[in-house]
Amino acid sequence: MAYTEDKAIMGQWMPLMMPGRDPNERLAATRVANGTDVNFGALTNKLLGYLGGTENATVKYSRKVTGLRREGTGWVVDIKDVNSGHTRQLGARFVFLGAGGAALPLLQASGIEEGKGFGGFPVSGQWLRCDNPEVVKQHQAKVYSQAAVGSPPMSVPHLDTRVVDGKTSLLFGPYAGFTTRFLKHGSLMDLPLSVRLGNIGPMLAVARDNMDLTRYLVKEVRQSMEQRLESLRKFYPQAKAEDWRLEVAGQRVQIIKKDAKKGGVLQFGTELVASADGSLAALLGASPGASVTVSIMLELIQRCFPEQYASAWAGKLAQIFPAREKPWRPMQSCTARSIGRAMRHWSWLRRLLSQASSTPDIGQRPCRAASRPPTSQWKGGSPRDASDQPLRAASMIAIYSGALRWS
């Protein structure tokens, strides 16, 4: 990771974002010069295409599950073809609900005890998109900043290069929106119909304890296009309105679950819920990233198919995931050394954070890590001088988590 306060170097890293700035503006950035953009839609289509071509799997599109009920030790699933209107029933010994926002209503329809008490809070994501090739060619990076005070974790603003089906665009956001739909093309009745006696308590507790989130969403929903562009111009000062349009990316249904102390909590993540007999499982919450999907599925296999996991499937799983089967003991010394280094630097970092929080800002809040490292290309180790004057930021461009990644 490279660090700099030199605007000339920043101009090389992100040439689109530097022109038009106040020359007195204090800036700092870190850069990680690797990374890639992954089209998960394309990967999903390839995976489903492969499965559909095998003997033991069938992939059906444009189908809607309209009912789910127990029958003996398995399940009966009611399915409707949304194009023809034709309905049919399927019997299954195991059902996995991975339907995004629609997973919660289906989990509720199953009636399993483990699914009671869960609720959902739908939030939509919106982005400003630019397809102007003259603008797009000047930005080949993903640049992140800090979220505004009181904003949820998913609201961290970033300006990204995205390549979809061979076409390069820039996306800036996210901007939050609110709707009672659980899916992008769902029903406005999704949220009201999800309220049950078992989850109304947690939902009311979350409403009581998250007024800052409510205010944030109201503010986001009421934004005009010009206000959204003003947020963009903190990243790209010379942005022109005619180059950008607003697009709705999709829906997230955040988990609301029971909590012994608070009554209910809003969870920004995912939750795997499984029946006691392992015949049904549901993945609730925001769509998981690539870094956690494998571990979620491995957990599902272990919880729902414990016998096969420990015997018949063990050899194949060890072959696919060899690192998972390696004993942890040989890594203990390496882990201990890493923890030791982190603890030695913690007192220095804590002092910097303390300086940042006590430093008056210039138009914006202070940077999170506020002292100048000893060189402009800091790659680790103990700073030689932690007594430099605190760096104050007047821009949302201060990046402190390896957020600048070249595509």
VOPAGU-2260 file (C-alpha; in pm, 1 decimal, decimal comma):
REM VOPAGU-2260
SITE   aa  ch    i         X         Y         Z
SITE  MET   A    0       0,0       0,0       0,0
SITE  ALA   A    1     133,4     342,4     -96,7
SITE  TYR   A    2      47,8     666,4      84,6
SITE  THR   A    3      78,0    1021,3     -41,2
SITE  GLU   A    4     -19,9    1380,5      27,5
SITE  ASP   A    5     141,9    1493,0    -297,3
SITE  LYS   A    6    -128,5    1619,1    -533,0
SITE  ALA   A    7      87,8    1552,7    -836,0
SITE  ILE   A    8     102,6    1184,3    -743,0
SITE  MET   A    9    -272,0    1181,9    -675,9
SITE  GLY   A   10    -317,8    1331,3   -1021,8
SITE  GLN   A   11    -142,9    1024,9   -1164,6
SITE  TRP   A   12    -352,6     787,7    -955,9
SITE  MET   A   13    -690,8     952,7   -1023,9
SITE  PRO   A   14    -658,7    1216,1   -1298,5
SITE  LEU   A   15   -1032,9    1271,1   -1328,3
SITE  MET   A   16   -1071,4    1372,0    -964,4
SITE  MET   A   17    -796,4    1629,8    -915,1
SITE  PRO   A   18    -864,4    1920,8   -1159,9
SITE  GLY   A   19   -1086,0    2199,6   -1029,2
SITE  ARG   A   20   -1000,2    2161,4    -661,8
SITE  ASP   A   21    -917,0    2440,3    -420,2
SITE  PRO   A   22    -533,9    2463,7    -419,1
SITE  ASN   A   23    -542,7    2503,8     -39,4
SITE  GLU   A   24    -742,0    2185,9      13,2
SITE  ARG   A   25    -552,9    1929,4     223,9
SITE  LEU   A   26    -574,5    1580,6      78,3
SITE  ALA   A   27    -434,1    1236,9     151,6
SITE  ALA   A   28    -479,9     904,0     -19,1
SITE  THR   A   29    -363,2     546,6      -7,7
SITE  ARG   A   30    -338,3     322,0    -311,3
SITE  VAL   A   31    -328,3     -50,0    -370,9
SITE  ALA   A   32    -213,2     -99,9    -728,6
SITE  ASN   A   33    -392,1    -425,1    -801,1
SITE  GLY   A   34    -741,6    -562,6    -813,8
SITE  THR   A   35   -1000,9    -647,5   -1072,2
SITE  ASP   A   36   -1365,8    -599,3   -1158,5
SITE  VAL   A   37   -1576,0    -915,1   -1150,9
SITE  ASN   A   38   -1905,9    -954,5   -1335,3
SITE  PHE   A   39   -2092,1   -1183,5   -1097,5
SITE  GLY   A   40   -2397,9   -1184,0   -1322,7
SITE  ALA   A   41   -2191,0   -1336,8   -1602,3
SITE  LEU   A   42   -2034,5   -1588,4   -1363,0
SITE  THR   A   43   -2378,9   -1686,9   -1233,7
SITE  ASN   A   44   -2509,1   -1740,0   -1586,5
SITE  LYS   A   45   -2208,6   -1959,9   -1668,2
SITE  LEU   A   46   -2257,7   -2164,6   -1351,4
SITE  LEU   A   47   -2629,4   -2214,2   -1417,7
SITE  GLY   A   48   -2555,3   -2296,1   -1780,5
SITE  TYR   A   49   -2313,1   -2565,4   -1669,9
SITE  LEU   A   50   -2556,5   -2709,8   -1415,8
SITE  GLY   A   51   -2840,0   -2708,2   -1669,2
SITE  GLY   A   52   -2630,4   -2920,2   -1901,3
SITE  THR   A   53   -2567,4   -3193,6   -1645,2
SITE  GLU   A   54   -2778,8   -3505,7   -1601,5
SITE  ASN   A   55   -2891,2   -3444,7   -1243,4
SITE  ALA   A   56   -2986,2   -3076,1   -1249,6
SITE  THR   A   57   -3260,4   -2872,6   -1417,0
SITE  VAL   A   58   -3262,9   -2493,5   -1425,6
SITE  LYS   A   59   -3596,1   -2314,4   -1474,9
SITE  TYR   A   60   -3640,3   -1938,7   -1528,4
SITE  SER   A   61   -3945,1   -1710,7   -1500,2
SITE  ARG   A   62   -4092,1   -1920,6   -1220,3
SITE  LYS   A   63   -4242,1   -1789,6    -899,0
SITE  VAL   A   64   -4283,5   -1991,3    -581,5
SITE  THR   A   65   -4638,1   -1929,1    -457,9
SITE  GLY   A   66   -4654,0   -2181,3    -175,4
SITE  LEU   A   67   -4435,3   -2390,6      52,8
SITE  ARG   A   68   -4555,8   -2650,4     300,6
SITE  ARG   A   69   -4435,0   -2958,8     484,8
SITE  GLU   A   70   -4536,5   -3304,0     372,6
SITE  GLY   A   71   -4396,0   -3591,4     575,5
SITE  THR   A   72   -4021,0   -3550,5     603,2
SITE  GLY   A   73   -4000,9   -3323,5     298,9
SITE  TRP   A   74   -4165,4   -3024,6     134,9
SITE  VAL   A   75   -4421,3   -2946,0    -134,5
SITE  VAL   A   76   -4342,0   -2637,0    -341,1
SITE  ASP   A   77   -4612,9   -2460,5    -545,6
SITE  ILE   A   78   -4467,9   -2301,6    -860,3
SITE  LYS   A   79   -4620,4   -2065,5   -1118,1
SITE  ASP   A   80   -4486,4   -1990,9   -1465,7
SITE  VAL   A   81   -4507,3   -1610,6   -1479,4
SITE  ASN   A   82   -4530,6   -1612,3   -1860,4
SITE  SER   A   83   -4794,3   -1878,6   -1923,1
SITE  GLY   A   84   -4968,6   -1878,7   -1585,6
SITE  HIS   A   85   -4930,4   -2256,8   -1562,7
SITE  THR   A   86   -4894,1   -2394,0   -1208,1
SITE  ARG   A   87   -4744,1   -2714,5   -1077,3
SITE  GLN   A   88   -4621,3   -2876,3    -757,8
SITE  LEU   A   89   -4285,7   -3028,8    -678,4
SITE  GLY   A   90   -4185,8   -3250,9    -390,9
SITE  ALA   A   91   -3843,1   -3206,9    -235,4
SITE  ARG   A   92   -3649,2   -3361,1      50,5
SITE  PHE   A   93   -3443,9   -3040,6      86,4
SITE  VAL   A   94   -3527,0   -2677,5       2,5
SITE  PHE   A   95   -3284,4   -2384,0      -0,8
SITE  LEU   A   96   -3432,8   -2034,1      -6,0
SITE  GLY   A   97   -3175,5   -1810,5    -173,4
SITE  ALA   A   98   -3426,4   -1570,4    -324,8
SITE  GLY   A   99   -3281,1   -1239,7    -203,7
SITE  GLY   A  100   -3554,7   -1022,3     -56,0
SITE  ALA   A  101   -3815,6   -1290,4    -131,5
SITE  ALA   A  102   -3642,9   -1536,0     104,0
SITE  LEU   A  103   -3811,7   -1385,0     411,8
SITE  PRO   A  104   -4175,5   -1433,8     295,8
SITE  LEU   A  105   -4092,5   -1787,9     185,4
SITE  LEU   A  106   -3925,3   -1861,0     519,1
SITE  GLN   A  107   -4237,8   -1733,7     692,9
SITE  ALA   A  108   -4454,2   -1952,5     468,1
SITE  SER   A  109   -4253,4   -2259,1     571,5
SITE  GLY   A  110   -4363,2   -2214,6     932,6
SITE  ILE   A  111   -4040,3   -2353,7    1080,3
SITE  GLU   A  112   -3979,9   -2253,7    1439,4
SITE  GLU   A  113   -3628,4   -2123,6    1363,9
SITE  GLY   A  114   -3770,3   -1862,2    1124,3
SITE  LYS   A  115   -4004,8   -1697,0    1371,0
SITE  GLY   A  116   -3914,2   -1349,4    1491,3
SITE  PHE   A  117   -3729,5   -1241,5    1178,2
SITE  GLY   A  118   -3839,4    -927,9     996,7
SITE  GLY   A  119   -3708,8    -728,1     704,0
SITE  PHE   A  120   -3624,5    -364,8     634,8
SITE  PRO   A  121   -3605,8    -294,3     259,3
SITE  VAL   A  122   -3356,2     -40,7     127,5
SITE  SER   A  123   -3292,8      30,6    -238,9
SITE  GLY   A  124   -2960,6     136,3    -386,2
SITE  GLN   A  125   -2925,3     410,3    -645,5
SITE  TRP   A  126   -2621,4     519,9    -846,6
SITE  LEU   A  127   -2518,6     799,4   -1075,9
SITE  ARG   A  128   -2392,1     651,3   -1402,5
SITE  CYS   A  129   -2174,7     804,7   -1673,2
SITE  ASP   A  130   -2119,6     647,5   -2015,7
SITE  ASN   A  131   -1943,4     944,5   -2177,1
SITE  PRO   A  132   -1620,8     786,8   -2315,1
SITE  GLU   A  133   -1427,2    1114,1   -2279,1
SITE  VAL   A  134   -1499,4    1112,7   -1905,7
SITE  VAL   A  135   -1476,3     737,8   -1852,7
SITE  LYS   A  136   -1127,4     705,0   -2004,2
SITE  GLN   A  137    -984,8     942,1   -1740,3
SITE  HIS   A  138   -1076,1     718,8   -1446,8
SITE  GLN   A  139    -946,7     362,8   -1413,1
SITE  ALA   A  140    -988,2     305,5   -1041,0
SITE  LYS   A  141   -1221,9     243,7    -752,3
SITE  VAL   A  142   -1195,9     532,0    -507,2
SITE  TYR   A  143   -1363,6     511,4    -166,6
SITE  SER   A  144   -1414,2     772,7     101,6
SITE  GLN   A  145   -1572,1     777,7     445,2
SITE  ALA   A  146   -1945,2     750,9     511,1
SITE  ALA   A  147   -2119,8    1059,4     647,8
SITE  VAL   A  148   -2176,4    1069,2    1024,5
SITE  GLY   A  149   -2487,3     869,8    1114,1
SITE  SER   A  150   -2495,3     683,9     783,1
SITE  PRO   A  151   -2514,5     302,4     767,5
SITE  PRO   A  152   -2203,9     101,9     668,0
SITE  MET   A  153   -2339,1      32,0     319,5
SITE  SER   A  154   -2344,4     405,6     240,0
SITE  VAL   A  155   -1966,3     453,7     201,3
SITE  PRO   A  156   -1936,9     670,3    -115,5
SITE  HIS   A  157   -1717,5     554,6    -402,2
SITE  LEU   A  158   -1646,8     638,4    -765,1
SITE  ASP   A  159   -1585,6     319,9    -962,9
SITE  THR   A  160   -1485,5     206,0   -1306,5
SITE  ARG   A  161   -1722,2     -73,9   -1407,6
SITE  VAL   A  162   -1700,3    -296,3   -1713,3
SITE  VAL   A  163   -2024,2    -480,2   -1796,9
SITE  ASP   A  164   -2052,9    -690,4   -2110,9
SITE  GLY   A  165   -1747,8    -517,3   -2255,2
SITE  LYS   A  166   -1877,6    -162,7   -2201,8
SITE  THR   A  167   -1698,5      65,5   -1954,9
SITE  SER   A  168   -1892,4     309,4   -1737,1
SITE  LEU   A  169   -1842,8     511,6   -1418,8
SITE  LEU   A  170   -2070,9     465,1   -1121,0
SITE  PHE   A  171   -2092,4     692,5    -818,3
SITE  GLY   A  172   -2289,4     624,6    -503,9
SITE  PRO   A  173   -2461,4     467,1    -336,1
SITE  TYR   A  174   -2765,7     679,7    -269,3
SITE  ALA   A  175   -3023,3     511,1     -50,2
SITE  GLY   A  176   -3388,0     488,3    -139,0
SITE  PHE   A  177   -3684,4     339,9      41,7
SITE  THR   A  178   -3969,7     128,3     -82,5
SITE  THR   A  179   -4191,8    -134,5      75,5
SITE  ARG   A  180   -4098,0    -380,1    -201,3
SITE  PHE   A  181   -3870,2    -671,1    -112,2
SITE  LEU   A  182   -3763,7    -717,5    -474,8
SITE  LYS   A  183   -3689,4    -458,1    -740,6
SITE  HIS   A  184   -4006,6    -557,7    -925,9
SITE  GLY   A  185   -4193,9    -684,4    -621,7
SITE  SER   A  186   -4517,7    -573,8    -461,2
SITE  LEU   A  187   -4571,6    -262,8    -249,2
SITE  MET   A  188   -4744,6    -495,9      -3,6
SITE  ASP   A  189   -4428,9    -700,6      60,3
SITE  LEU   A  190   -4336,2    -519,4     381,3
SITE  PRO   A  191   -4687,5    -491,4     531,6
SITE  LEU   A  192   -4762,8    -857,9     457,9
SITE  SER   A  193   -4438,4    -966,4     628,5
SITE  VAL   A  194   -4550,3    -832,4     967,8
SITE  ARG   A  195   -4636,8   -1111,7    1212,7
SITE  LEU   A  196   -4714,4   -1131,8    1582,7
SITE  GLY   A  197   -4371,3   -1288,0    1627,2
SITE  ASN   A  198   -4173,9   -1007,6    1459,1
SITE  ILE   A  199   -4374,8    -692,3    1527,6
SITE  GLY   A  200   -4195,5    -646,6    1862,1
SITE  PRO   A  201   -3843,5    -659,5    1713,0
SITE  MET   A  202   -3953,2    -434,6    1425,0
SITE  LEU   A  203   -4090,5    -168,7    1662,5
SITE  ALA   A  204   -3775,4    -190,6    1875,6
SITE  VAL   A  205   -3560,2    -132,5    1567,3
SITE  ALA   A  206   -3774,9     166,5    1468,2
SITE  ARG   A  207   -3728,1     309,9    1817,9
SITE  ASP   A  208   -3352,1     259,3    1830,2
SITE  ASN   A  209   -3263,8     365,1    1473,7
SITE  MET   A  210   -3408,3     712,5    1434,4
SITE  ASP   A  211   -3077,0     832,4    1289,7
SITE  LEU   A  212   -3113,8     576,5    1010,3
SITE  THR   A  213   -3471,4     688,0     951,8
SITE  ARG   A  214   -3361,0    1050,1     924,3
SITE  TYR   A  215   -3081,1     946,2     687,7
SITE  LEU   A  216   -3321,8     759,7     459,6
SITE  VAL   A  217   -3571,5    1047,8     457,3
SITE  LYS   A  218   -3291,3    1287,1     362,9
SITE  GLU   A  219   -3167,4    1053,4      88,3
SITE  VAL   A  220   -3513,1     999,7     -60,1
SITE  ARG   A  221   -3583,5    1374,8     -71,1
SITE  GLN   A  222   -3259,8    1460,2    -252,3
SITE  SER   A  223   -3285,0    1636,8    -586,5
SITE  MET   A  224   -3062,5    1549,2    -881,2
SITE  GLU   A  225   -2858,4    1862,8    -816,7
SITE  GLN   A  226   -2796,7    1759,9    -456,1
SITE  ARG   A  227   -2676,8    1419,3    -572,2
SITE  LEU   A  228   -2443,5    1589,2    -818,1
SITE  GLU   A  229   -2304,5    1803,1    -536,2
SITE  SER   A  230   -2204,3    1483,7    -355,4
SITE  LEU   A  231   -2040,0    1360,7    -675,0
SITE  ARG   A  232   -1846,5    1686,7    -713,2
SITE  LYS   A  233   -1667,5    1622,3    -383,0
SITE  PHE   A  234   -1500,8    1339,9    -578,0
SITE  TYR   A  235   -1510,6    1486,3    -929,4
SITE  PRO   A  236   -1528,4    1867,9    -907,6
SITE  GLN   A  237   -1582,9    1920,8   -1282,5
SITE  ALA   A  238   -1877,2    1680,3   -1316,1
SITE  LYS   A  239   -2143,4    1797,7   -1563,4
SITE  ALA   A  240   -2509,2    1714,7   -1512,0
SITE  GLU   A  241   -2561,5    1610,3   -1874,2
SITE  ASP   A  242   -2304,3    1329,5   -1839,8
SITE  TRP   A  243   -2478,6    1151,9   -1551,9
SITE  ARG   A  244   -2809,5     975,3   -1498,4
SITE  LEU   A  245   -2966,1     808,0   -1193,9
SITE  GLU   A  246   -3019,3     433,6   -1195,1
SITE  VAL   A  247   -3177,5     202,6    -939,5
SITE  ALA   A  248   -2942,6     -87,7    -878,9
SITE  GLY   A  249   -3166,0    -317,7    -676,8
SITE  GLN   A  250   -3310,6    -398,1    -336,1
SITE  ARG   A  251   -3160,8    -508,9      -8,3
SITE  VAL   A  252   -3374,6    -642,9     272,6
SITE  GLN   A  253   -3178,3    -594,4     592,6
SITE  ILE   A  254   -3244,6    -843,4     869,7
SITE  ILE   A  255   -3445,9    -754,4    1178,7
SITE  LYS   A  256   -3410,7   -1017,3    1449,8
SITE  LYS   A  257   -3494,5   -1065,6    1814,3
SITE  ASP   A  258   -3248,8    -947,8    2077,5
SITE  ALA   A  259   -3269,8   -1033,2    2445,9
SITE  LYS   A  260   -3154,5    -687,8    2562,1
SITE  LYS   A  261   -3291,2    -447,5    2301,1
SITE  GLY   A  262   -3595,9    -639,9    2186,6
SITE  GLY   A  263   -3480,4    -626,5    1826,2
SITE  VAL   A  264   -3173,4    -533,4    1622,7
SITE  LEU   A  265   -3114,4    -432,9    1261,4
SITE  GLN   A  266   -2839,6    -647,2    1112,6
SITE  PHE   A  267   -2628,7    -526,6     818,1
SITE  GLY   A  268   -2517,2    -863,4     692,5
SITE  THR   A  269   -2643,0   -1212,7     622,3
SITE  GLU   A  270   -2798,7   -1483,0     835,1
SITE  LEU   A  271   -2831,9   -1851,4     754,0
SITE  VAL   A  272   -3148,1   -1997,7     908,0
SITE  ALA   A  273   -3201,7   -2374,6     900,1
SITE  SER   A  274   -3473,3   -2604,7    1028,7
SITE  ALA   A  275   -3386,4   -2843,4    1309,7
SITE  ASP   A  276   -3405,8   -3147,0    1081,2
SITE  GLY   A  277   -3192,3   -2979,7     812,1
SITE  SER   A  278   -3459,9   -3013,8     543,0
SITE  LEU   A  279   -3488,1   -2638,5     475,6
SITE  ALA   A  280   -3246,8   -2346,6     490,7
SITE  ALA   A  281   -3279,0   -1979,1     403,3
SITE  LEU   A  282   -3021,5   -1707,5     346,5
SITE  LEU   A  283   -3152,5   -1375,3     477,3
SITE  GLY   A  284   -3009,2   -1026,5     458,5
SITE  ALA   A  285   -2804,5    -821,8     217,4
SITE  SER   A  286   -2656,9   -1004,0     -79,4
SITE  PRO   A  287   -2328,1   -1158,3      39,0
SITE  GLY   A  288   -2005,8   -1067,1    -130,9
SITE  ALA   A  289   -1771,2   -1313,6    -294,2
SITE  SER   A  290   -1554,4   -1323,6      17,9
SITE  VAL   A  291   -1826,1   -1490,4     229,1
SITE  THR   A  292   -2040,3   -1694,5     -12,5
SITE  VAL   A  293   -1815,0   -2000,1       5,3
SITE  SER   A  294   -1808,4   -2003,9     384,9
SITE  ILE   A  295   -2187,9   -1961,0     395,3
SITE  MET   A  296   -2242,0   -2260,0     167,6
SITE  LEU   A  297   -1994,2   -2471,3     361,2
SITE  GLU   A  298   -2182,8   -2384,1     679,8
SITE  LEU   A  299   -2508,8   -2481,0     509,8
SITE  ILE   A  300   -2368,6   -2821,6     407,9
SITE  GLN   A  301   -2235,3   -2882,0     757,7
SITE  ARG   A  302   -2564,4   -2787,5     926,4
SITE  CYS   A  303   -2809,8   -2950,9     686,8
SITE  PHE   A  304   -2609,3   -3256,0     579,3
SITE  PRO   A  305   -2391,1   -3332,6     883,0
SITE  GLU   A  306   -2353,7   -3705,0     812,5
SITE  GLN   A  307   -2248,9   -3660,4     449,4
SITE  TYR   A  308   -2025,2   -3368,9     547,2
SITE  ALA   A  309   -1834,8   -3586,9     792,7
SITE  SER   A  310   -1816,1   -3900,4     576,9
SITE  ALA   A  311   -1911,8   -3940,7     209,3
SITE  TRP   A  312   -1845,5   -3579,9     108,1
SITE  ALA   A  313   -1543,3   -3518,3     329,9
SITE  GLY   A  314   -1283,3   -3630,7      73,9
SITE  LYS   A  315   -1427,2   -3420,4    -209,3
SITE  LEU   A  316   -1461,1   -3112,6      13,0
SITE  ALA   A  317   -1099,2   -3152,0     125,9
SITE  GLN   A  318    -995,9   -3171,2    -238,9
SITE  ILE   A  319   -1189,8   -2856,2    -331,3
SITE  PHE   A  320   -1093,1   -2661,1     -16,9
SITE  PRO   A  321    -752,2   -2794,0      95,2
SITE  ALA   A  322    -676,0   -2491,6     314,2
SITE  ARG   A  323    -987,9   -2559,8     519,5
SITE  GLU   A  324    -857,5   -2903,4     616,1
SITE  LYS   A  325    -507,7   -2797,8     717,3
SITE  PRO   A  326    -442,0   -2794,1    1091,2
SITE  TRP   A  327    -414,1   -2447,7    1237,1
SITE  ARG   A  328    -114,9   -2526,5    1460,6
SITE  PRO   A  329     161,2   -2464,7    1197,4
SITE  MET   A  330      19,4   -2116,4    1143,8
SITE  GLN   A  331      19,0   -2025,0    1512,4
SITE  SER   A  332     367,1   -1869,5    1515,2
SITE  CYS   A  333     295,7   -1663,1    1202,7
SITE  THR   A  334     -35,1   -1545,5    1348,6
SITE  ALA   A  335     129,2   -1459,6    1679,5
SITE  ARG   A  336     393,5   -1249,5    1501,3
SITE  SER   A  337     123,9   -1061,2    1308,7
SITE  ILE   A  338     -72,4    -990,5    1625,6
SITE  GLY   A  339     246,0    -875,7    1797,0
SITE  ARG   A  340     324,8    -626,0    1521,7
SITE  ALA   A  341     -30,9    -493,7    1532,2
SITE  MET   A  342     -16,3    -445,6    1910,0
SITE  ARG   A  343     317,8    -262,7    1890,1
SITE  HIS   A  344     171,8     -14,3    1641,2
SITE  TRP   A  345    -162,4      22,1    1817,1
SITE  SER   A  346     -46,8     287,2    2064,3
SITE  TRP   A  347      83,7     497,3    1772,9
SITE  LEU   A  348    -240,1     459,5    1577,3
SITE  ARG   A  349    -451,8     538,1    1881,6
SITE  ARG   A  350    -257,0     860,9    1932,7
SITE  LEU   A  351    -316,6     959,3    1570,2
SITE  LEU   A  352    -689,0     892,3    1598,3
SITE  SER   A  353    -699,8    1099,9    1913,4
SITE  GLN   A  354    -527,3    1388,2    1734,5
SITE  ALA   A  355    -766,3    1361,1    1441,6
SITE  SER   A  356   -1076,0    1369,9    1658,2
SITE  SER   A  357    -953,7    1677,1    1847,6
SITE  THR   A  358    -845,0    1874,3    1540,0
SITE  PRO   A  359   -1084,1    2141,1    1404,1
SITE  ASP   A  360   -1186,3    2057,2    1050,6
SITE  ILE   A  361   -1191,6    2279,4     743,5
SITE  GLY   A  362   -1535,2    2232,0     595,0
SITE  GLN   A  363   -1543,6    1857,6     657,5
SITE  ARG   A  364   -1468,4    1627,9     948,9
SITE  PRO   A  365   -1101,9    1530,4    1010,4
SITE  CYS   A  366    -941,9    1234,6     840,1
SITE  ARG   A  367    -956,3     911,3    1032,5
SITE  ALA   A  368    -579,4     865,2    1046,2
SITE  ALA   A  369    -435,9    1208,8    1076,6
SITE  SER   A  370     -57,8    1223,5    1109,0
SITE  ARG   A  371     178,2    1232,6     814,1
SITE  PRO   A  372     383,6     912,2     773,3
SITE  PRO   A  373     759,3     961,1     737,2
SITE  THR   A  374     762,7     913,3     357,9
SITE  SER   A  375     519,8     956,0      73,1
SITE  GLN   A  376     542,8     585,5      -7,9
SITE  TRP   A  377     481,2     426,2     330,9
SITE  LYS   A  378     465,6      47,7     301,0
SITE  GLY   A  379     450,4     -51,4     665,5
SITE  GLY   A  380     672,1     -60,9     970,5
SITE  SER   A  381     685,8     181,9    1260,2
SITE  PRO   A  382     673,8     550,7    1168,8
SITE  ARG   A  383     996,5     722,1    1264,3
SITE  ASP   A  384     820,6    1039,9    1370,1
SITE  ALA   A  385     467,3    1039,9    1505,2
SITE  SER   A  386     491,4    1401,9    1620,8
SITE  ASP   A  387     406,2    1568,3    1286,6
SITE  GLN   A  388     125,4    1819,4    1280,1
SITE  PRO   A  389    -215,1    1655,9    1235,0
SITE  LEU   A  390    -343,5    1647,5     878,6
SITE  ARG   A  391    -684,0    1808,1     843,9
SITE  ALA   A  392    -909,3    1715,8     555,2
SITE  ALA   A  393   -1151,8    1940,5     372,3
SITE  SER   A  394   -1245,8    1669,1     124,6
SITE  MET   A  395   -1429,6    1340,3     121,5
SITE  ILE   A  396   -1139,0    1194,0     -73,8
SITE  ALA   A  397    -929,1    1088,2     224,3
SITE  ILE   A  398    -889,9     710,9     191,3
SITE  TYR   A  399    -745,5     495,7     465,7
SITE  SER   A  400    -838,8     135,8     399,6
SITE  GLY   A  401    -662,9      34,6      79,6
SITE  ALA   A  402    -962,1     168,8    -104,5
SITE  LEU   A  403    -796,2     282,0    -425,4
SITE  ARG   A  404    -779,7     -27,4    -642,2
SITE  TRP   A  405    -696,0     -27,9   -1007,8
SITE  SER   A  406    -924,5    -233,5   -1230,5
